[in-house]
Amino acid sequence: MRCSVSEERFDEARQQAAGQHYYSGISYTKYLRECMDSVLAQDYARLEIILVDDGSPDACPDMCDAYEKQDTRIRVIHQKNSGLGMARNAGMRIAEGEYLFFLDSDDKLDGQGAIRKMVKCAVKKEADIVVGSYRRFQGHNLSTVNITHLRDRIDTQTVDFRFEGFYRYGHLAYNWGKLYRSDFIKKHKLYCKSYPFTQDKAHNMECCAYAPVYAFLDESVCLYRINEQSVTFRYKKDMIPVWIAIAENFNRFCSMEGIAQDYGDLSAFHIFFGSFYLLKQELGKNGLRKAVRQLHVYAQNPFVQTCMRQLAAGRYVQEIHTWSWKFVIRCAAILFCMHGYLPYTLGTACLLRLHVDAWITRLRYRKKGDEMP
């Protein structure tokens, strides 16, 4: 099990030569303590704990060393800041356990039996990847359980399954809250890429391409902290090159593996939703005019054009089961291909003004009346 102690990021795809680092300016000592309390409270007997200090500038490195001295199950890796993906790789390479579980330093395990329940599920289902449910928290506010909506699905090698898992609900897109079988990861050399954001989805897209056996746990195993100062919530000035690089690199990976025709939907939908996330951040920070300009920049990329043309023609979209998503994606892709950047942006602005994205998020939870602000 690996616990990251830094929220710093490094964009290997675009900025490795420049050596640009991303510092959040946050001290994670309090978060790390809460995280480790939840880990050390686990009732799973055969627990291996690997703490990776990814060049943290605060007191976290000393805290990690102190934990290592107190508990023989703990090992610490200190390394120069290389980003979340490289920190996870460092932990994976020295891990000796049969399973891997990733936990970021600002999150916590949900209950003493979280790891035990996931291992039990993995053994019972002979799974390569176990997807656990989770709850969000901020201060004293705690959400209801975000259940794994895919738990009854057996068609795990279909476009609709991947769309539901990576885009509609997102359960397959993140590393935290999942249990990975070590042999599966190491056999296929499924190590993380060093993007400054969205590296979780990039990693899990490659995992998905090797047709893993998925299992789903309805119980919450992770408490995800809503940290508005983290990379997830910050404005991303390199949004366009990084987002496109993730799709292009995945497409190149699939071509090398001879499966480009089988998993092209993941790249295409990634590009489609990238247009929405781009507009969302630009509208929130810079307004309508800058948002339209940025969408135009995004649209100039040949790979973006190819993906949007495919969706406009109905490719992959017709394999989605939900008619509303079929309609929205195809119509939006057609408008995009017609260079209707202003109405495309205005439509997105209306959806944001109506809080449609927040409404979709609430639908992911077991009950209505989510307590989150």
Buried (B, 14 or more C-beta within 10 A) or exposed (E): BBBBBBBBBBBBBBBEEEEEBBEBEBEBBEBBEBBBEBBBEBEBEEBBBBBBBBBBEBEBBEBBBEBBEEBEBBBBBBEEBBBBBBBBBBBBEEBEEBBBBBBBBBBBBBBEBBBBBBBBBBEEBEBBBBBBBBBBBBEEEBBBBBBBBBBEBEEBEBBBBBBBBBBBBBBBBBBBBBBBBBEBBBEBEBBBBBBBBBBBBBBBBBBBBBEBBBBBBEBBBBBBBBBEEBBEEBEBEBBBBBBBBBBBBBBEBBEEBEBBEBBBBBBBBBBBBBBBBBBBBBBEEEEBEEBBBBBEEBBEBEBBBBBBBBBBBBBBBEBBEEEEBBEBBBEBBBBBBEEBBBEBBBBBBEBBEEEEEEEEBBEBBBEEEBEBE
